[in-house]
């Protein structure tokens, strides 16, 4: 960043290999912190047994971990990642690519989740990748919840039309008031799988209403976007 002589070869600027401070995968946090302090550096390179780059650990990583102790992470300390797919012809290829990228959760996400396309896709994903969590949605009735659960869904997403930018009620002419939809689904599932209340959260009180109606958790968008 600070080099002004742009004609210099990279070999004259970069740190020589024998002077690099590195750790292998699986190194303890205590040892990494010790190296950072000992060498007065802010970054440590993570390598494998063949000296190939596997990652980078920085001082900021430790600060973020301390400031966000409740962040949802996997067993390797990585933030968990979810991805949404539809029901089109390319869905299978998308799912396979996501699995290869170590996605944690896949949401089969459509405006009308109580449909053959969604149910079939949920079933296909769970059959081929049983280790991946699958969420089906969006729905508003108990029958839809049971159909998705029986297809293998690990959770369902409830909400047809309550979102701030959702046009389903206008375009399709269907929808259920969100509290009624949550109650319908919660009554049918009887806590067998989680229920995610998606949309309709404009004020803090809306969160309490959704949880009181039977939601396991909520999903928000505009509330965080401002």
Secondary structure, DSSP 8 states (H G I E B T S, - for coil): -----TTS-GGGTS--GGG--EEETT--HHHHHHHHHHHT-SEEEEE-TT--EEEEEEHHHHHHHHH-TT--B-TTS-B--EEEE-SSTTHHHHHHHHHHTT-SEEEEE-S--SSHHHHHHHHHHHHH-TTSEEEEEEE-SHHHHHHHHHHT-SEEEE-SS-STT--HHHHT-----HHHHHHHHHHHHTTSSEEEEES---SHHHHHHHHHHT-SEEE-SHHHH-
